[in-house]
């Protein structure tokens, strides 16, 4: 729903991409179904299933009001980045696109890892949350995002266009347990389907 332009860009450029999902999404008791849906969606986006890790930790159950421990998140990300020699992490910003507390916690966990890590070099970039008017402006926001990124001129922002929006729609459609009418409209009209603005996170 949010990172497809970044994923499509990185895959098209030949990067070795891993996905780390911090929860099975079991708030409605559909965790096992949603796990399989994520594997199917990742396959559409050309991410091998062995490079998709879904965490099922008792302290990382999704849902509004369920706060996640930042230290635990940092430890999990640290373990995965070491295991796969990851040199760049892309995550949510401190608003998490929709304001979901779990998205925001993931951001804080990654920030904590960035602050406490020494002797290792990796970059962290966050997906910039945008206001509601731009969020639902669809393809129009491509021009606004490019203009915003060019105005910065400091190397701290990257604007990535989705090279295959149809593939993104097909990937989201694999989430059949969530593929209801309002999510179909979201994917069709959301700016995040067409463009991602990333900002580098500094220590």
N, C-alpha and C positions, 0 to 999 in steps of 0.2 A: 504493500500500500504506500510505502514511503521511500524506499531506497532503490527502486527499480532503475532509475536513470544511472545511478552510480554503479550498480551491479552490471548493467548492460555495457556501460563504458569500459569498466575494468576488464570484463571478459573479452570485449572486442579488441582491447589493447594487449591481450595475451597474459594478463596477470593471473597468478595462481591464487584464487579466491577461496577463502574459508568462511563459513557462516557459523556463528555461535549464537544460539537462541537460548535465553536464560530460563525459559519456562515452557512446559508443555501446553499451557493455556487451558488448564483444567477447571476454570471457574464454573463452568456449566457441566462438568463431568464428561467432557469430550476430549480429554487430553490425548488419549491414544489415537483418536480420529484425526485430531489436529496435527499430531506428529507426522502421520502418513501424508497428510495434505501438504505439509511443508516440504517433505521429500519430493513429492510430485511437482510442486511449484518450482523448487530448485532445479529439478531436471529440465523443466521448460526453459529456465534461464541458463542452462548449460553448466550448472555447478554439480559435480559428481557427489553422489549420496555419501560417500566416505569422507567428504569435506564439509558435511553438515552435522554439527554437534548440537543436540538438544538436551539441555540440562533438566533433570527431574529431581530437584532437591526439596526436602520438606519445608525448608525455610524460604523457598522461592516459588510460592504458589501465587498465581496471578489474580488480580482483582483490585478494584478501587478500595483504598483504605488498608491494603496489605503492604506495609512498608518492607523493603528489602534491606538487608544489612550491607552497607557499602564495603566493609572489609571482606566479607564473604565474596561479593561480586569481584572485587579487585583480585582476590586469590584465584578465583576461577579463570578470569581473563589472563592472569599471569601464567597460570599453568598451561593454558591452551596456546598462548603466544610462544612460550618456550618450546612446547612440544612440536610446533610446526614452523619454528623460526620465522614468525610473523614480524614484519618490520613496519607495518602501518595498520592502524586501527581506525575504523569509521563507526561512529555511534551517534546517539541522539544528543541534542543540546540539553540545557538545564530546564527547558520547557517540555521537551519530548513530543513536539508536533501537536499533540492533542491534549497535553497537560496530564496524561495518564501518569500516576505516581510511579508505576514500575518502569516506564520509559525514563523518567527523571532519575530514578535510583540507579539505573544502568549508567547513565552519564556520570553520576557522582562516583560510582565504583571505578569507572575507567579513569576519572580524574585522580582519585586516590592512588591508583596504581602508578599513574604518571608521576605523581609527586614523591612517592616513596621509592621508586625504582632508581637504582644507581648502577653504573657499569654496563647498562644495556642501552642501545639506541633504537628507538622506534618513534614514529610520528603518530599523533592522534588528531583526527579531524572529526568535527561534529556537523550533523545536518542542521542547518539553520531553520528554525521555526518561523513561519511568516503569519501575518495577520489574516483574518478570515476573508477579507475582500480578495486578497491575492490568492489565498488558499484554494478558492473555488473559481478562479479566473481561467483555469485550464491552460490551453496552449498559449493564451495571451501573455501569461506570466513569463514565458521564455524571454521576451524582450525586456521586461522589467528586471528579471534576474541578471541578464547579461549587463544591462545598464548599471545595476547596483554593484556588480563585481568589478566592472571597469572603473567605477568611481573610486573604489578603494585604492587600487594601484599600490598595494603594499605586500603582495604575495601571500597574504593571509586568507584569501578567499579563492575558491575554485567554483566555477559554474559549469555543471555537467549536463549536457542535453541527452535525452533518451533517444537512442538511435533506432529503437524498435518498440514503440508504444503498444503495438498489437501483441507483441510477445509478453509485455507486462500484463496486459489485460488477460491473456490466456493463462499466465502464471497465477494470477489472483483467482481466476475461475476454478483452479484446482482445489481451493479451499471451499468445498461444497457445503460444509457445515455453517459457513459464514456468508455464503454467496447469495445474500438477500438483496432486494431491490435497491435499498439505500446505499449499500456498498458498491453495487454496480454503477450507480450514479456518481458515487465518490470517485471511483477509479476513472470514470469517463471525464469528469469535470475538474478533478483535483490537479492543482499545479504540480504536485509531487509525482504524478504520472509522467510528466513531460520534462521536468528540469529539477535538479538538485543544486542548491547552493551549500557548499561546505566551507567551514571556517576552521583554520588550524587552532588547536588547543595548545597553549604554551604552559610550561611549568610555572 
